């Protein structure tokens, strides 16, 4: 673990609902539920690119999954599909850093939800995200 990073905060455990891709990446964690659902990741060796930093695809996956799960938790399990994901990378993240996703805004318009969030390593902004979700077919 790097010297400048905290360990996993108390109360976090394996993510509430996994999938084959999340199992392959590993390390996705959550705590709480409903409006209080939090999602994070302790960056490990399997999350790194060739330069030893968090891979951009891992960042995008974490943001996509976390924002989707947080929206579902806030809306009683309403399922959505990602239609567009825009990630603005702001800083690198290193092995051993705890990263946490924050859902800052969600605007619904019929079957569409436009959400904005951010990925933080402590006080450092790692990435910002905008996601357009469409309600999943029933």
C-alpha positions as CSV (number, residue, x, y, z in Angstrom):
1,X,0.0,0.0,0.0
2,X,1.3,3.5,-0.8
3,X,2.3,5.7,2.1
4,X,-0.2,8.5,1.1
5,X,-3.3,6.4,1.0
6,X,-5.8,5.1,3.6
7,X,-7.0,1.6,4.0
8,X,-10.6,0.6,3.2
9,X,-12.9,2.7,5.4
10,X,-14.9,0.8,8.1
11,X,-18.1,-0.8,7.1
12,X,-17.2,-1.4,3.4
13,X,-17.5,-5.0,2.2
14,X,-17.8,-6.8,-1.1
15,X,-20.1,-4.9,-3.5
16,X,-23.8,-5.6,-3.0
17,X,-24.3,-7.1,-6.4
18,X,-21.5,-8.5,-8.6
19,X,-21.2,-9.7,-12.2
20,X,-18.6,-11.7,-14.1
21,X,-16.7,-8.5,-15.1
22,X,-16.7,-7.2,-11.6
23,X,-15.6,-10.6,-10.3
24,X,-12.7,-10.5,-12.8
25,X,-11.6,-7.1,-11.8
26,X,-12.2,-7.7,-8.1
27,X,-12.1,-5.2,-5.2
28,X,-15.3,-3.3,-5.8
29,X,-16.8,-2.5,-2.4
30,X,-20.0,-0.9,-1.0
31,X,-21.6,0.0,2.3
32,X,-25.0,1.3,3.2
33,X,-28.1,1.3,1.0
34,X,-30.8,3.6,-0.4
35,X,-29.7,7.2,-0.5
36,X,-26.7,6.3,1.8
37,X,-25.2,3.7,-0.6
38,X,-21.5,4.3,-1.1
39,X,-19.2,2.5,-3.5
40,X,-15.4,2.4,-3.7
41,X,-12.3,0.5,-4.7
42,X,-9.0,-0.2,-3.1
43,X,-6.6,-0.1,-6.1
44,X,-4.8,-3.4,-6.4
45,X,-2.3,-4.9,-8.9
46,X,-5.0,-6.2,-11.2
47,X,-6.4,-2.7,-11.7
48,X,-3.1,-1.2,-13.1
49,X,-2.0,-0.3,-16.6
50,X,1.5,-0.9,-17.9
51,X,2.8,2.3,-16.2
52,X,1.6,1.0,-12.8
53,X,-1.4,3.4,-12.4
54,X,-5.1,2.7,-12.3
55,X,-6.2,1.7,-15.9
56,X,-8.6,4.1,-17.6
57,X,-10.9,1.3,-18.4
58,X,-11.0,0.3,-14.7
59,X,-11.9,3.9,-13.8
60,X,-14.7,4.0,-16.4
61,X,-16.0,0.6,-15.2
62,X,-16.0,1.7,-11.6
63,X,-17.8,4.9,-12.4
64,X,-20.4,3.3,-14.6
65,X,-21.2,0.5,-12.1
66,X,-21.2,2.8,-9.1
67,X,-23.4,5.5,-10.5
68,X,-25.8,2.9,-11.9
69,X,-26.0,1.1,-8.5
70,X,-26.4,4.3,-6.6
71,X,-29.3,5.4,-8.8
72,X,-31.0,2.0,-8.5
73,X,-30.6,2.2,-4.7
74,X,-32.2,5.6,-4.6
75,X,-35.1,4.6,-6.8
76,X,-36.2,1.3,-5.3
77,X,-34.2,-0.9,-7.6
78,X,-35.2,0.8,-10.9
79,X,-33.0,-0.8,-13.6
80,X,-31.3,1.3,-16.2
81,X,-28.9,0.7,-19.1
82,X,-25.9,2.9,-19.9
83,X,-26.5,4.8,-23.2
84,X,-23.5,7.1,-23.0
85,X,-20.6,7.4,-20.6
86,X,-18.2,10.4,-20.6
87,X,-15.2,10.3,-18.3
88,X,-12.9,13.3,-17.8
89,X,-9.7,12.0,-16.2
90,X,-8.1,14.5,-13.8
91,X,-5.4,12.7,-11.9
92,X,-3.8,9.3,-11.8
93,X,-4.5,6.8,-9.0
94,X,-1.9,4.4,-7.6
95,X,-1.9,0.9,-6.2
96,X,-3.1,1.0,-2.6
97,X,-5.2,4.1,-2.9
98,X,-8.8,4.0,-1.7
99,X,-11.1,5.6,-4.3
100,X,-14.7,6.5,-3.7
101,X,-17.5,7.4,-6.1
102,X,-19.9,10.3,-5.4
103,X,-23.2,10.8,-7.2
104,X,-23.6,14.6,-7.4
105,X,-26.7,15.0,-9.6
106,X,-29.3,13.0,-11.4
107,X,-31.9,14.5,-13.6
108,X,-34.8,12.4,-14.9
109,X,-36.7,13.0,-18.1
110,X,-39.2,10.2,-18.9
111,X,-37.2,7.0,-19.5
112,X,-33.8,8.9,-19.5
113,X,-31.7,9.8,-16.5
114,X,-28.6,12.1,-16.9
115,X,-26.3,11.6,-13.9
116,X,-23.1,13.4,-12.9
117,X,-20.5,12.2,-10.4
118,X,-16.9,12.1,-9.5
119,X,-14.2,9.7,-8.3
120,X,-12.1,10.9,-5.4
121,X,-8.9,9.7,-3.8
122,X,-9.3,11.5,-0.4
123,X,-9.5,15.2,-1.4
124,X,-7.9,14.6,-4.8
125,X,-10.3,14.5,-7.8
126,X,-9.4,11.5,-10.0
127,X,-12.2,11.7,-12.6
128,X,-15.5,13.3,-13.4
129,X,-18.3,11.4,-15.1
130,X,-21.5,12.1,-17.0
131,X,-23.7,9.1,-17.7
132,X,-26.9,9.0,-19.7
133,X,-29.1,6.0,-18.6
134,X,-32.2,4.7,-20.3
135,X,-34.7,2.6,-18.3
136,X,-34.3,-1.1,-19.0
137,X,-37.1,-2.8,-20.8
138,X,-39.4,-4.6,-18.5
